[in-house]
């Protein structure tokens, strides 16, 4: 009996031991399953459920045939032999993103207090460690198939970045020299682009601000600055051959100087505009009101004459004045005010025009012979009015002295930059110097814009007289007999005034009684009615009488 009990007891102990082992194994299995499920939950949350496919133990395996090759094999040899750089870089970048996700998660997350999180943390640390770079397994296998050694080459992210930054590591000497040359070219073009952008920014600024200028005379200053910018920089930028050239510093200084000057003009103009809108200027204008009223008729007359004079040759026009137009459209158009009488010609014509300016003015600006009569008449009027306006300008300058008796505390920057504008806003007539300087201009630009040249023929009295004479010489004999007559030159004007003792032949007023009296030379029988420019048909009139006579002639013509 005792033997039976003893035997059954052993069986029971064995059964109990078995049950304990099974229970332990089952418990371990369940715990491991919970750990795996927790890890899978985290990976799904991090969108890294396929991480085992992305982070393998080895990314590539290379079989070598000698111990020496196994020991001496390098990462550069692997990249060269298998042209694997792009693949390695792509894999490294992908794993870098994984590392960023894992590192961020491990710094702090909601799972830290969950049971078995230590397992998850351990696994993620493993993935984090394995996600750096790219691994290649080298295996030395003999021809007989025996594995005699292994080695792992680990291209870390840092090493991959180094190789990318130094492409010469994977190149032959000739390939490297070619790369350096190409990189130098690209760097040079990029530098040129930076300088072109600086010029374009200034062009955009000038195009935007120039139409808003209060001091219109400053428009020309801006135009000249931008023109000098074109002349001194565009071709120079194109010609620079090296990024190390000292020319870049010269260009930088010049562009900065022009930029500063253009911005200064705009800033000064805005300052002047603010002054004209101020109470101080309003007080000065009110103080000068009575003086302005007393000279109102004269001011109106001079303004009419200035407008009529300007209309003889049209007004200035605006066009795109880009000096360089290349295939890359580097330079944006600049809107420049120019004389309407500008001819763009070939190099040959340009040289000939320099030697025979009046002849080429006729060829390019007076090509219609049927219009010669009208054009000669306009030139005669231009010759006469030019002197009148010049004398009127002297009288206006004298009138300014009268205004100055009533003017106090005007900012210096206003008078220095906009004297004409200041007095014009007070009501005084102003004759812009620009309208007294009519000119014809010839320009030449080479193909591609690599060279630009220009010159102007100002319409001085001598040039106007010469132009009239050459036009008359081209008329027929019948036309010459009818049209050719003396011209109202400065010498003739002065002679008639002296003859008439600087006194108006109609009202008797003289410069002795009125020092600032504007005297004009009048055709007794108007040119429009056949009158000639000869002494017997000329008389001295003051501006008021001449204005009244002109109005009467217009009225008679209408009748």
Helices and strands as residue ranges (DSSP letters): H 2-45, H 51-54, E 60-64, H 67-72, H 75-82, H 85-106, H 117-130, E 134-141, E 147-155, H 157-165, G 167-170, H 173-210, H 217-229, I 230-234, H 235-239, H 247-276, H 279-287, H 289-294, H 296-311, E 317-320, E 335-338, E 342-344, H 347-355, H 357-365, G 369-371, H 372-404, H 412-426, G 433-436, E 439-445, G 447-449, E 452-458, H 461-473, H 477-483, H 490-499, E 519-523, G 527-529, G 535-537, E 538-542, H 543-558
